[in-house]
Amino acid sequence: MSHKILIADDEPNILISLEFLMKREGFEVVLARDGQEAIDAIVREHPALVLLDVMMPVKTGFDVCSEVRANEALSDTLIVMLTAKGRDTDIAKGLALGANAYMTKPFSTKELVQKVRELLEPAA
């Protein structure tokens, strides 16, 4: 079964490369370019997993994570934060808000795919 993944990032090059990577891995991909677009897409599309940039316009990834976790209908949505903000306090904040994983940029695409598969296919 193909899982649907939302990629939310305001950097076009990152969106394009992550979209290519995830489609190549067999996932269905939805894109968002800011935090509000991400929330709208999550509500509309119900992706299994969200790759969420922290620093985005309109709403931050932290805001999006918080809103998703506060919405009972979206509680099973997995969230992987992707960000250049790699300080321990940022990581702790992301995880405290309910992110399932936190990866700092630059990250290895191999590690990212491995983390996504780990979260989506825990029994495999």
C-alpha positions as a Python dict, from the first residue, in 0.01 Angstrom:
ca = {
    (1, 'M'): (0, 0, 0),
    (2, 'S'): (129, 343, -92),
    (3, 'H'): (131, 593, 193),
    (4, 'K'): (49, 960, 137),
    (5, 'I'): (316, 1206, 256),
    (6, 'L'): (284, 1582, 290),
    (7, 'I'): (605, 1780, 242),
    (8, 'A'): (583, 2129, 393),
    (9, 'D'): (877, 2361, 322),
    (10, 'D'): (909, 2716, 194),
    (11, 'E'): (1234, 2644, 8),
    (12, 'P'): (1146, 2538, -353),
    (13, 'N'): (1468, 2336, -404),
    (14, 'I'): (1401, 2129, -93),
    (15, 'L'): (1038, 2072, -196),
    (16, 'I'): (1142, 1954, -543),
    (17, 'S'): (1417, 1723, -421),
    (18, 'L'): (1208, 1571, -138),
    (19, 'E'): (912, 1526, -372),
    (20, 'F'): (1135, 1342, -621),
    (21, 'L'): (1290, 1130, -346),
    (22, 'M'): (960, 1027, -187),
    (23, 'K'): (789, 954, -521),
    (24, 'R'): (1090, 742, -621),
    (25, 'E'): (1040, 549, -297),
    (26, 'G'): (679, 481, -399),
    (27, 'F'): (494, 732, -183),
    (28, 'E'): (207, 956, -292),
    (29, 'V'): (319, 1317, -233),
    (30, 'V'): (132, 1638, -147),
    (31, 'L'): (317, 1973, -117),
    (32, 'A'): (270, 2283, 99),
    (33, 'R'): (477, 2601, 88),
    (34, 'D'): (388, 2757, 423),
    (35, 'G'): (241, 2661, 758),
    (36, 'Q'): (-120, 2751, 677),
    (37, 'E'): (-104, 2556, 348),
    (38, 'A'): (33, 2263, 547),
    (39, 'I'): (-258, 2267, 794),
    (40, 'D'): (-513, 2299, 514),
    (41, 'A'): (-353, 2009, 325),
    (42, 'I'): (-334, 1789, 637),
    (43, 'V'): (-705, 1843, 708),
    (44, 'R'): (-800, 1789, 342),
    (45, 'E'): (-566, 1503, 247),
    (46, 'H'): (-510, 1317, 577),
    (47, 'P'): (-151, 1216, 494),
    (48, 'A'): (-1, 928, 688),
    (49, 'L'): (312, 1134, 751),
    (50, 'V'): (420, 1500, 730),
    (51, 'L'): (776, 1616, 659),
    (52, 'L'): (758, 1954, 827),
    (53, 'D'): (1003, 2242, 805),
    (54, 'V'): (1017, 2452, 1123),
    (55, 'M'): (1094, 2794, 975),
    (56, 'M'): (811, 2876, 733),
    (57, 'P'): (602, 3185, 662),
    (58, 'V'): (246, 3236, 796),
    (59, 'K'): (277, 2960, 1058),
    (60, 'T'): (590, 2785, 1181),
    (61, 'G'): (634, 2410, 1181),
    (62, 'F'): (599, 2426, 1560),
    (63, 'D'): (256, 2595, 1517),
    (64, 'V'): (150, 2334, 1262),
    (65, 'C'): (262, 2046, 1484),
    (66, 'S'): (77, 2195, 1778),
    (67, 'E'): (-246, 2241, 1578),
    (68, 'V'): (-232, 1889, 1435),
    (69, 'R'): (-180, 1738, 1781),
    (70, 'A'): (-472, 1944, 1920),
    (71, 'N'): (-708, 1805, 1650),
    (72, 'E'): (-837, 1463, 1752),
    (73, 'A'): (-928, 1374, 1391),
    (74, 'L'): (-560, 1411, 1296),
    (75, 'S'): (-406, 1243, 1599),
    (76, 'D'): (-269, 948, 1399),
    (77, 'T'): (-76, 1177, 1161),
    (78, 'L'): (298, 1114, 1193),
    (79, 'I'): (521, 1422, 1196),
    (80, 'V'): (891, 1443, 1111),
    (81, 'M'): (1036, 1788, 1171),
    (82, 'L'): (1307, 1888, 922),
    (83, 'T'): (1501, 2196, 1015),
    (84, 'A'): (1827, 2384, 1030),
    (85, 'K'): (1742, 2460, 1393),
    (86, 'G'): (1946, 2186, 1555),
    (87, 'R'): (1993, 2318, 1907),
    (88, 'D'): (1891, 2082, 2185),
    (89, 'T'): (1619, 2326, 2295),
    (90, 'D'): (1467, 2329, 1943),
    (91, 'I'): (1472, 1950, 1923),
    (92, 'A'): (1318, 1922, 2271),
    (93, 'K'): (1046, 2174, 2174),
    (94, 'G'): (959, 1985, 1854),
    (95, 'L'): (935, 1653, 2034),
    (96, 'A'): (742, 1809, 2324),
    (97, 'L'): (486, 1947, 2076),
    (98, 'G'): (430, 1594, 1948),
    (99, 'A'): (668, 1541, 1657),
    (100, 'N'): (747, 1172, 1605),
    (101, 'A'): (1100, 1250, 1488),
    (102, 'Y'): (1330, 1549, 1439),
    (103, 'M'): (1601, 1568, 1173),
    (104, 'T'): (1839, 1858, 1125),
    (105, 'K'): (1942, 1996, 785),
    (106, 'P'): (2151, 1905, 606),
    (107, 'F'): (2033, 1546, 640),
    (108, 'S'): (2116, 1234, 448),
    (109, 'T'): (1836, 1136, 208),
    (110, 'K'): (1911, 774, 290),
    (111, 'E'): (1859, 843, 662),
    (112, 'L'): (1538, 1034, 589),
    (113, 'V'): (1392, 752, 379),
    (114, 'Q'): (1494, 504, 649),
    (115, 'K'): (1322, 715, 919),
    (116, 'V'): (1004, 754, 710),
    (117, 'R'): (987, 379, 645),
    (118, 'E'): (1056, 305, 1013),
    (119, 'L'): (763, 525, 1118),
    (120, 'L'): (519, 406, 849),
    (121, 'E'): (604, 37, 857),
    (122, 'P'): (692, -43, 1219),
    (123, 'A'): (583, -406, 1184),
    (124, 'A'): (784, -468, 867),
}
